[in-house]
Amino acid sequence: MPLRELVAQALVNKGLSLDALSRSEDEIAIYDDLIARFGAATELPLRKHVAQALVNKGISLETLGRSADAIVVYDHLIARFGAATELPLREQVAQALVNKGLSLDTLGRSVDEIAVYDDLIARFGVAMELPLRKLVAQALYNKGSRSAPSAAATTRLPPMTTSSPATARRRNCPARTSRQGTLRQGFRLGRSPQRRRDCGLRRPHRPLRRGDGKVAARTGRQGNANEVEVDKASQIKAKVLAKIVISLSASAKIYSKSAQDNCRR
């Protein structure tokens, strides 16, 4: 993997670590650093990391109660990558539209929220790719629950997994937990995704192994888990070998002493 891509992935991972520590301000600073470094890049992997950083920055702003700022970030992403034809970027644009709708919902701007979902459906309604179809379905569901609040009160789906930062604060999930969307973006390389206690919807991802040539998303530092396992295995082997050497040394001493006694006799 090129060094620039590794640097971008490391910044995404660092942001996710700060998110796990609930240090949203520091997390936003990391994403700003990534965008400043690679915002003008033309390589698809780097552009995808920039888009992920923008999505995550928007979610962090929403977590801090700054929904209006989050909308500005989503608009920036949509303006930058809205015309992209690559699936990874189209998926980020669709996710940004879902998240923008949820931020507008937080601000009580239901009419604008519905307009955003209509925009998403117009852009991706005929897409055949499963990730895009899933986001279109989320937009339709959210639009339906917003358009008919009385019916939605009795028919909203239960949370699919754990809390979405845009629909509820991470650790205190209020009543409105079935709104669909808001996924924090980015795989950490090297181990399986971790799940945090949230109230919304999170997309499963396959961790990246070296040589795959694919960018994964979220939770797992590159090489750390494997290196720790190797270190532990090496330590165990070293201890076992040390015990064997001590045992053999003791046996050799006993045998030598016994041989000397026999010679004296």
VENCORKA-V729355 format. One record per residue. SS is DSSP state (2 for helix, 1 for strand, 0 for the rest). PHI is phi as a letter, one per 30 degrees, with the letter a starting at -180 (* if undefined). Layout:
ss: (SS:SS)
phi: (PHI:PHI)
//
This chain:
ss: (0:0:2:2:2:2:2:2:2:2:2:2:2:2:2:2:2:2:2:2:0:0:0:2:2:2:2:2:2:2:2:2:2:2:2:2:2:2:0:0:0:0:0:2:2:2:2:2:2:2:2:2:2:2:2:2:2:2:2:2:2:2:2:0:0:0:2:2:2:2:2:2:2:2:2:2:2:2:2:2:2:0:0:0:0:0:2:2:2:2:2:2:2:2:2:2:2:2:2:2:2:2:2:2:2:2:0:0:0:2:2:2:2:2:2:2:2:2:2:2:2:2:2:2:0:0:0:0:0:2:2:2:2:2:2:2:2:2:2:2:2:2:2:2:2:2:2:0:2:2:2:2:2:2:2:0:0:0:0:0:0:0:0:0:0:0:0:0:1:0:0:1:0:0:0:0:0:0:0:0:0:0:0:0:0:0:0:0:0:0:0:0:0:0:0:0:0:0:0:0:0:0:0:0:0:0:0:0:0:0:0:0:0:0:0:0:0:0:0:0:0:0:0:2:2:2:2:2:2:2:2:2:2:2:2:2:2:2:2:2:2:2:2:2:2:2:2:2:2:2:2:2:2:2:2:2:2:2:2:2:2:2:2:2:0)
phi: (*:e:d:d:d:d:d:d:d:d:d:d:d:d:d:d:d:d:d:d:c:i:c:d:d:d:d:d:d:d:d:d:d:d:d:d:d:b:d:c:d:c:d:e:e:d:d:d:d:d:d:d:d:d:d:d:d:d:d:d:d:d:d:d:i:c:d:d:d:d:d:d:d:d:d:d:d:d:d:d:c:d:c:d:c:d:e:e:d:d:d:d:d:d:d:d:d:d:d:d:e:d:d:d:d:d:d:i:c:d:d:d:d:d:d:d:d:d:d:d:d:d:d:b:d:c:d:c:d:e:e:d:d:d:d:d:d:d:d:d:d:d:d:d:d:d:d:b:d:d:d:d:d:c:c:d:d:d:e:d:b:b:d:c:e:d:c:a:d:e:c:b:d:d:d:d:c:c:d:c:k:h:c:d:c:j:c:d:d:j:a:d:d:c:c:c:d:b:c:b:b:b:c:d:b:c:d:d:c:e:j:d:i:c:c:c:b:i:h:k:d:d:i:d:d:d:d:d:d:d:d:d:d:d:d:d:d:d:d:d:d:d:d:d:d:d:d:d:d:d:d:d:d:d:d:d:d:d:d:d:d:d:d:d:d)
//
